Amino acid sequence: MFSADVLNRFDLNGPRYTSYPTADRFTATFQAEDYARALQTMQHRRASLYVHVPFCRSLCHYCACNKIISKSTTVANEYLVTLTQETALISDTVPELPIAQLAFGGGTPNFLTIEQLSRLMADLSSKFELLGEREQSIELDPRYLDAAYVSALPAMGFNRVSYGVQDFDERVQTLIHRSQSFEQTAQAVRAARDSGIPSISFDLVYGLPIQSRETFAATLERTLSLEPDRLALFNYAHIPERFKAQRRIPTHTLPTIELRTELFLYATERLVDAGYVAIGLDHFAKPSDSLAQALSAGTLRRNFQGYSTHQSTDLIGLGVSAISNLNGVFSQNSPQLDVYRERIESGEFATVRGFALTHDDQVRAAVIEQIMCMGSVNWAAIAQVFAIDCETYFSAERKALAQFVAEGIVTLDDSQLVVTPRGRLLLRAVAMVFDAHLPLKREQTITFSRIA
């Protein structure tokens, strides 16, 4: 473990780099016609499809997702109509688009009834070429789920489910306003296995109020007893000035940076001891899981859904606030439901901002993705793809990395950059060195943190 001094010297909030440049760099000068032009280059190229379902039945105080609190199924029916109109706009622009990966996120995708979800799948099947070998995943809230719902998923093509767990401690759950018993989660896991769904993922969060090593260790043991195929261990980002619900979480109840570090290191050690492979920033998977196999093969990718096993870098986002990443551009739909609906109903894409990558952005995106996925950068491969001399191109970054080398966070030579096993704790800090969009001057002392 790093000393408190090292952690404090590298203590600055940093991106999770599900994209580069990060979404806060998107601008309103990028508009719907720019997105349409990018779509037109996609003909017959394999892509990933993401569908955002923003609705939740109750508000979790820690949540920073784009969501709409409602208990009405009518609002979902209206939303599905707009989604159908959006898919028509896309299929008219780029027909016969092969989809290798399909993901439903939120919000709470199982806010939709099985009938509504089936109707949506039928529309997607009619508009796109859903490949038979595709990965098809859905995020599910075990609190609003039964076996009948889960058993209907495989017939619609779902082969992976992700369950939000966060923490099993009842006191923590009370403070984050998410009461979810262990038995509810266990029933959801049994339902998925009984239905033949081959991959089950859990989301855990550390850094939540009043968490301690003892309570989080108990959550980990209960989690391991259910044997999920994948685990995501997310660090809670407390930004109450941006997310109003987080103001209901007393700041004084949150763990210190030292305790957060201890929780992460303990969880990593425990999960690895239990046979899971540590992947990238915060994921773990059984060796037989495709995510671990992609890491081993060097084909792991990162996008707005996190880590991906698919080589395609093209991602089309559907729904309010959804982000697309295709052929060198990012495009985001309006995060406001009424604006999104008005744009789509008028026959135009709901793009309100985006970003077109320069050659430099593409170079840095490749380097940052290698760091976030593989924990290393092969300079020769970067040089070959982008026709640059890496030593010269990244001369300032190599100087900035000297302090990382001195602290044992990375090793660096002319052939590669490698993040050390303990340096994985500061993976984002290493990636930030290559981020030309950060409001930092290179001559300043660089201080970073893994804290989101």
Sequence and secondary structure as in RCSB ss.txt:
>XXXX:A:sequence
MFSADVLNRFDLNGPRYTSYPTADRFTATFQAEDYARALQTMQHRRASLYVHVPFCRSLCHYCACNKIISKSTTV
ANEYLVTLTQETALISDTVPELPIAQLAFGGGTPNFLTIEQLSRLMADLSSKFELLGEREQSIELDPRYLDAAYV
SALPAMGFNRVSYGVQDFDERVQTLIHRSQSFEQTAQAVRAARDSGIPSISFDLVYGLPIQSRETFAATLERTLS
LEPDRLALFNYAHIPERFKAQRRIPTHTLPTIELRTELFLYATERLVDAGYVAIGLDHFAKPSDSLAQALSAGTL
RRNFQGYSTHQSTDLIGLGVSAISNLNGVFSQNSPQLDVYRERIESGEFATVRGFALTHDDQVRAAVIEQIMCMG
SVNWAAIAQVFAIDCETYFSAERKALAQFVAEGIVTLDDSQLVVTPRGRLLLRAVAMVFDAHLPLKREQTITFSR
IA
>XXXX:A:secstr
   HHHHHHT S     SSSS GGG BTTS HHHHHHHHGGGTT  EEEEEEE EESS  TT  S  EE   HHH
HHHHHHHHHHHHHHHHHHS S EEEEEEEEES GGGS HHHHHHHHHHHHHHSEEEEEEEEEEEE GGG  HHHH
HTTGGGT  EEEEEEE   HHHHHHHT    HHHHHHHHHHHHHTT  EEEEEEEES TT  HHHHHHHHHHHHH
T  SEEEEEE    TTT GGGGGS GGGS  HHHHHHHHHHHHHHHHHTT EEETTTEEE TTSHHHHHHHHT  
EEETTEEES     EEEESTT EEEETTEEEEE SSHHHHHHHHHTTS  EEEEEE  HHHHHHHHHHHHHHHHS
EEEHHHHHHHHT  HHHHTHHHHHHTHHHHHTTSEEE SSEEEE TGGGGGHHHHHHTT TTSS  TTS     S
  
